[in-house]
Amino acid sequence: MNIFARKYFNRNQINKAPQSKPPFDALNTRVKHAKSTASLSSTKTTFRGSTATPNLTHRVLSKMTFGPNRATLAHIQNLPGGSEMQQLLSYIDEQLNPQNINDDVVDTMLTQGFETLNKSQQQLFQQHQHIPGDEEIPWDVHIRPGRETSYAAFIRAGHSQRQLFEMMVDFWHNHFNVYIEGDRVPSMFVHYDRDVIRPNALGNFRQMMYQVARSNCMLDYLGNGVNEQSAPNENYARELLELHTISAKNYYGHMAWQDVPTDNQGRRLGYVEADVLELARALTGWSYDGGSWQDYQYLYPNPPSAPIDLSLAPKGLFKFRPDWHDQGVKRVMGVDFAFLANNPEKDVNDILDMLAEHPATAEFLATKLCRRFIADNPTQNIVDQVANTLHNNWQANDQIKLAMEVLLKSPEFLNTWGEKIKRPFERTIAAMRQIEYAFPFNPNDDHSSWHFWGFIDSGQPPFSWTSPNGYPDNKAHWLGASSTMATWKYMQWITRFRQSNNSDMPAWNQILAITAEGIPNANDRTPNNIVNFWYEKACGFAPDTLSQNKLAEFMSYQDYQDPVASDLNTAIDIYNMDWPAYNEERLYAVVSTIFLTAEFNYR
């Protein structure tokens, strides 16, 4: 029985199998869906209730990245092409090849106080999970790899030039969700992020699925590390079918497997309860060195007076346990899979092949990708295009990249706006990128803990969704008052954050410098111009009259104790920190207030 909460599809969707399409003659042939550029400039879709839609560049950067900043905008404007559209298509091509993008800034930041990000899998286990000889591990040492991965997520999202790649890493962490605070998970989370998710984020889904199945974090999180034939554990098997591949939409309950309909290639359209049990049998024995109590018997030598052999300490590496493995034939979705003693992982690998190639997996992944980057309810047309690309290239090393190229260059992606909102992490990082927030997130800096704990109440701290379905990806979930207020509070804090020495200068943002560069003539820095500049910068279009007036009036106050608006077209000194006007403080307040608007939250 699965002890974790699961998210099911609407009842009327269950058992409605996707239309199956036959595979190409050679499934390992790279096949791109035919694309048409004729409709790329069609009329864009405006979001409900809005009177304005951002420019194309703002729309694209707000959906395929964590948001625009000055450097990215300048870079796009310098790309070849005779139009904004052509420059953006060039940018998309760049982002689809992250290995060619220099990311030295992030690489440098991740050397400042970070101690675990480059440790091997064995080092992580033997230094943060079980020290040979069973030396006590302080709690802060045990959780440090997980904490550093969380801090690194803020750095990478906020500063990386490989923005699409970081968005994809975030997507796959949610798809193969592991709760970072789970038992024995924090110590190994660097390995899960670095060696399992990141190398495959734009690569091949089948390869990523295999690495996930062998990872300590997933083996512990869903219990497959102690899955043995005497009492098969169904947790991971169930989620592998329900959340990672075929999907709950294609779950046929307790129906006999023979009664599940097939497509014209003979594939069963979905899975039944018996398939979960058979898959659990197949996964028995997939564990790691240190996943069983047996691995710690070296601590009790025989005779007891003999010295402990530290070389026998578990190393935390994947371990197939043949004595735990059910060696019988397993029938999953109507196909029999046999165990081979000379190739003991073959039965599971053959099942993973079947699941990776199945059209239902391609449709499920395509739907989630289109939901992430386009709309809560993407059109079937774009879902089909992305699904076909995933399915036809399921063996290609760059399968996911090919599918994302189809998605990102589609009219549905380029022309749709406001069908999504930023979740708390995305909204916060978007604000950080707007103000070029430079806080280093050094794990040894107390302020890093302030940032970490201050963000908890937002509802979306990195890797902290407890159940295996990952953070929800729909607008309705993120409109609650508690999450919204906590995110607002956090964004206001980072916008006005000071150094611990109470310096009068802002420590970690560039609001003053950005304002001065955007309005270079000091005589033009009027309340009206300041508000217009920041609103259009943050939201992609000019503010409505009411919002503009209210913000500009606030910016024009000469005395904080007597809030009376002065001339909105008279320049003010943005560097003035003196009583009674506090111009600089009010500039920070105006910027943070813009981040609280609904317009800034759309994507």
Secondary structure by P-SEA (a helix, b strand, c coil): cccbbbbbccccccccccccccccccccccccccccccccccbbbbcccccccccaaaaaaacccccccaaaaaaaaacccccaaaaaaaaaaaaaccccccaaaaaaaaacccccccccaaaaaaccccccccccccccccaaaaaaaaaaaaaaaccccaaaaaaaaaaaaaaaccccccccccccaaaaacccccccccccaaaaaaaaaacaaaaaaacccccccccccaaaaaaaacccccccccccccccccccccccccccccccaaaaaaaaaaacccccccccccccccccccccccccccccccccccccccccccccccccccbbbbbbccccaaaaaaaaaaaaacaaaaaaaaaaaaaacccccccaaaaaaaaaaaaaaccccaaaaaaaaaaaaccccccccccccccaaaaaaaaaaaaccccccccccaaaaaaaaaacccccccccccccccccccccccccaaaaaaaaaaaaaaaccccccccccccccaaaaaaaaaccccccccaaaaaaaaaaaaccccccaaaaaaaaaaaacccccccccccccccccccccccccaaaaaaaaaaaaaaaccccccc
